[in-house]
Every structure is written in C-alpha cells, then in structure tokens.
Amino acid sequence: MDVGLVRTLGSPDGQALLRSLPRYDEQSTIGLAERLRKQGHSPDLVAAFLTQQRLRERAVQKFGEFADALLYTPDGLEQASRLEVAAGHAGRFYNASLATVHDLGCGIGSDAVAMSALGVTVHGVDIDPVTAAIADINLRPWPDSRAREGMAEDFDPPRDPLRSRVGVWLDPARRVPGQTGRHGRIKRVFRLDEIRPSWQFVVQVATAVPATGAKLSPSMPHDAIPLGTEAQWTSYAGEVLECAVWWGPLAQDPGRSARILMPGRSPVEVTETMAESDPPMAAGPRSIGSWLYEPDRAVTQAGLLGAVTAATLGVEVERGLGYVLSEAGTDVPFARRYAVRESMPFSVKRLRSWLVQHGVTGLTIKKRGMRLDDDALRHQLKIGRGAGPGEQATVILTRVAGHQTAIIVDPVTPGHVLPDDI
C-alpha cells in the first residue's frame, strides 16, 4: 500500500465504502473482491479495502467498539498500544496539564488518538510514510493534532518546555523490519542498545523536556532505570505488554511499579512502597503452607514479589521464581490464590501414583525453575491436558529452597485467569 491508497481509503467516499462492507469472512472474500472490481475499483484499491476489513476484525481485540474508526497496517496494528493501555498513557499527560505532546514514532496513532481525545494536541512523526499517513487520518476528528513523515532524531526541543506545557512520548522501534520469527511475526529486539531511536537519544530528550515518557520492552533491566523516574510494567489479562519509563511530572511513584489490567475490572497498581525490600525465602519444603500465590507477571517483572509476601505474610519459594507460600488465606488483587491440596518431592513415579490414587484424568501443569518437556511428562504420567471425565487437578512444579517439588493446588480466586506456563 502506498500513500495515495491511504488517502483514498481516508476520503469520504473511501470511508463510506469501508463502512458498507460486511464483517470479514474469509469464505466470501473472493466474491466480495469481484463485486468491488465490477464497481470500477482498481485491483490495488480492492486489495486495500479487503485488508482494512480483515485488520478491523482483528483490531476488535485491542480497540473494541472503536476498531472500525481507525485505519491500520498489519505491523502497525501489532505494535499499537491497546485501548486500555493507551488510555493510561494519555492520562499521565492529561493529569500533568500538558497542552502539546510530540509523539516521536507514533505508529498508526493509537496513543496519539487517546491523548487527543482528552484535549491534548499531538504532533506525531513516523519514519514510514504510509504509517504516518494512516496516523494523520486517524487523528482527523481532532484538527489540531496531526501526524507526518519524519525521524524522531530530528525533534527540536522547545526552549522552555515547562512554561509552554510541552511533553514528549517516544515509542522506539523494537522490531526488525523485513525479518520474521518462526511464527511469522516481525522479529523483536530485547536489548536496550538495539532500539531505534537509541536509548541515549531517549535520555537526551528527557533531559531537554522534563515531561517525557517512553514505551519500552517488558525486559527492561532494572539497573538501567534512570534515577528519579518511574518504570511501570503493564499487563493485560496476565500478559506483560510493556515497560513505560516516565520522567518529571509524569512520574507518579518514582521507582518500579506494576499496573495490572483485567477485562471488566478496574486497574490495579503496585508500587515499591507496598513491597518488602528483602522478601523472606522458604527454608525448605516444610515451609509449604495452606496457600500458594501466583503474582501477576507485571508484578514479577517489576521485581515486586515483596508486595505479595507483605500482603500474605508469606515467603518466596526461591528467589526469582515468582511463587509465594503462606499460611494466610487472603484475597490479593495482584495475585492468584491457590489452596494447597498436597506437596511432595518431585518424581514422575510419585506424582503419577498420587494422580491415580485420586482418580485424576485431566491435569493442568504449571512450572517454573524446572526444565521438563511437557509432552514427555504427560506421556510419562499417562494423563491429558484437563479434558475428559474424571477428577481435574493443577500441579505446580517448582523449586522450594533448592528442592524440586510438586505442589497440587486448587485455584480459589475466580476470574483472575493467568496463562498456563506449559
């Protein structure tokens, strides 16, 4: 797709035609394409219409009812901040009473749209001309906000950003154009020194413009967080999406924090002030009490396990593994709670014997700190993945004070669904 096609898609006639298209259905794509060509549309334009139809269907997962209000590229949709996350970003700039935000690396404009909806004027730039053109069309409901082709590195900071109420939002590229991984997705980079624009440039901008925020990888190293900033890891439905670093008036709680988003629930935030600085460790398998807690992964990624041990009077199974044991049963909004049914030193024979004895035919396996092949283990246990008649069980395979341990548990926190480890 080129800029000319984007402008056609964004024209009143193009928008009207997009609205008239039925919901995406792969089975009817050929027939729909033929109908559009008979109406006089070029093959390239027909392909562009059908691509938007398909992408809007996918975009519902990120943008809900607003998905049909935007234009997309496949890469831009994948990289865009989902609606709930973009709203959180925009809220920071709005609460800091900023009049203008320069969105450097705006992509298709999901963050710029969220800021504009709150009354903040956005000047977006993106190095890709097609992406910039799409962002500009997505910003049309707010005439003062615009996007254009350009390089983030060409940004010229204002002389007095605080007086002029100017902020900056950066989303450095963390993907390698033209390279895909084994699942067909664009290859990602995880090292801080591989992002573009560079981390050095991001810090330079934050020095010149105090109200700066940057969207970075969830693998952001703790020792790279600049002094006085807030680094916040955000998850949605158990998946960690980003680490955003906030400078100056945008930093609400300097240090590390976690923001947990779940469908249909209010956001939950965890800060360093809630966490024990040196969480206690389990002394051994005998430390396994009545309850096991699995913190949300944003909490784990932020290094805030101490908030879970503080809330539950518990102990970590082992440093860095992310499970907490406790005798206290309490609801923690940033962790899933399990009732411990049984625990034992891990061996396939012993675990299989327990499963047979209790009539378990379906098993959910979660593991951390133990290298096991899940398919081989299930074959050895002679059990399925939680389907079929009979008793169901969940087993957590982990290390407790260095000892490989199997802990059979029952989830007791409804609705807080975290993805299985295997």
JOLINGI-V779118 format. One record per residue. RES is the residue in one letter. D_LAST is the distance of its C-alpha to the last C-alpha in Angstrom with 1 decimal. Layout:
res: {RES	RES}
d_last: {D_LAST	D_LAST}
This chain:
res: {M	D	V	G	L	V	R	T	L	G	S	P	D	G	Q	A	L	L	R	S	L	P	R	Y	D	E	Q	S	T	I	G	L	A	E	R	L	R	K	Q	G	H	S	P	D	L	V	A	A	F	L	T	Q	Q	R	L	R	E	R	A	V	Q	K	F	G	E	F	A	D	A	L	L	Y	T	P	D	G	L	E	Q	A	S	R	L	E	V	A	A	G	H	A	G	R	F	Y	N	A	S	L	A	T	V	H	D	L	G	C	G	I	G	S	D	A	V	A	M	S	A	L	G	V	T	V	H	G	V	D	I	D	P	V	T	A	A	I	A	D	I	N	L	R	P	W	P	D	S	R	A	R	E	G	M	A	E	D	F	D	P	P	R	D	P	L	R	S	R	V	G	V	W	L	D	P	A	R	R	V	P	G	Q	T	G	R	H	G	R	I	K	R	V	F	R	L	D	E	I	R	P	S	W	Q	F	V	V	Q	V	A	T	A	V	P	A	T	G	A	K	L	S	P	S	M	P	H	D	A	I	P	L	G	T	E	A	Q	W	T	S	Y	A	G	E	V	L	E	C	A	V	W	W	G	P	L	A	Q	D	P	G	R	S	A	R	I	L	M	P	G	R	S	P	V	E	V	T	E	T	M	A	E	S	D	P	P	M	A	A	G	P	R	S	I	G	S	W	L	Y	E	P	D	R	A	V	T	Q	A	G	L	L	G	A	V	T	A	A	T	L	G	V	E	V	E	R	G	L	G	Y	V	L	S	E	A	G	T	D	V	P	F	A	R	R	Y	A	V	R	E	S	M	P	F	S	V	K	R	L	R	S	W	L	V	Q	H	G	V	T	G	L	T	I	K	K	R	G	M	R	L	D	D	D	A	L	R	H	Q	L	K	I	G	R	G	A	G	P	G	E	Q	A	T	V	I	L	T	R	V	A	G	H	Q	T	A	I	I	V	D	P	V	T	P	G	H	V	L	P	D	D	I}
d_last: {39.1	41.9	43.5	46.2	43.6	41.9	45.3	46.0	42.8	43.7	47.3	48.5	48.7	45.3	43.7	45.6	44.4	40.8	41.2	42.8	40.0	37.9	34.2	32.3	32.0	31.2	33.4	36.4	36.1	38.7	41.2	40.8	41.3	44.4	45.8	45.3	47.1	49.9	50.4	51.2	48.1	47.3	44.4	42.9	43.3	41.9	38.7	38.5	38.9	36.2	33.8	34.5	34.0	30.6	29.5	30.9	28.7	25.6	27.1	27.2	23.6	24.9	28.6	28.9	32.6	33.7	31.8	35.0	37.1	35.7	35.7	32.8	31.9	28.5	27.8	29.4	27.4	24.1	25.5	27.3	26.6	25.6	28.5	27.4	26.8	30.0	31.9	30.9	32.1	35.3	35.9	36.2	38.9	40.7	40.8	42.3	45.1	44.7	46.8	45.3	42.0	41.6	38.2	37.8	35.2	35.2	33.2	33.8	34.9	32.4	33.2	36.8	37.0	35.6	38.1	41.0	40.3	41.0	44.3	43.3	44.9	42.4	43.5	40.5	40.4	38.1	38.7	37.9	40.9	39.2	36.5	39.4	41.4	38.6	38.1	41.9	42.0	39.1	41.3	44.5	44.6	45.4	48.3	48.3	44.8	44.5	42.3	43.7	42.8	42.9	41.4	40.0	41.9	45.2	44.8	48.0	47.5	50.2	52.8	52.2	48.7	49.0	52.4	51.3	48.0	45.9	42.2	39.8	36.2	34.4	31.2	31.2	29.7	26.3	26.0	28.0	30.1	30.2	27.1	23.9	20.5	18.7	17.6	21.3	21.1	23.6	22.8	22.3	23.9	22.6	25.7	28.3	31.1	29.8	30.1	33.2	35.4	35.0	34.0	37.6	38.9	36.7	38.2	41.6	41.4	40.3	43.3	45.6	44.1	43.0	41.1	38.3	34.6	32.0	28.6	26.4	22.8	20.3	20.5	24.2	25.3	26.9	29.9	30.8	31.3	35.1	37.1	38.0	35.2	32.3	28.9	26.7	22.9	22.2	19.1	19.0	16.8	14.4	14.5	16.9	19.5	22.2	24.4	27.9	30.8	34.0	37.4	40.7	41.2	37.7	36.1	36.0	34.5	34.8	32.0	28.3	27.0	24.1	24.4	22.0	22.5	21.4	22.9	26.1	26.2	28.3	26.9	26.1	27.2	26.6	29.1	30.0	32.8	30.4	28.6	29.8	30.5	29.5	26.9	27.4	25.0	24.3	27.0	24.9	23.0	26.0	25.2	22.5	24.3	24.0	21.5	18.3	17.8	14.9	16.9	16.4	15.1	18.6	20.0	17.8	18.7	22.3	22.4	23.6	21.8	25.4	25.8	23.3	25.0	28.4	27.6	26.3	28.5	25.4	24.1	21.1	19.2	19.8	20.9	18.3	15.2	15.5	15.9	19.3	21.1	24.3	26.9	27.6	26.1	26.6	25.2	24.0	23.7	21.3	18.8	17.0	18.7	17.6	20.2	19.6	20.5	20.3	19.4	20.0	19.9	16.9	17.9	16.6	20.0	20.4	17.1	17.9	21.4	20.4	18.3	21.3	23.8	22.3	21.9	18.2	17.2	14.0	11.1	8.3	6.2	5.9	7.0	9.7	12.6	11.6	11.2	9.7	9.0	6.5	9.3	12.0	10.9	10.9	14.2	15.6	14.9	16.4	14.3	12.6	9.9	12.3	15.2	18.7	21.3	21.2	19.6	16.2	14.4	11.6	11.1	10.5	10.7	12.7	16.3	19.2	22.2	21.1	20.3	17.0	16.5	14.7	15.4	15.4	15.9	17.0	16.5	20.1	20.1	20.5	19.8	17.8	14.4	11.8	8.6	5.5	3.8	0.0}
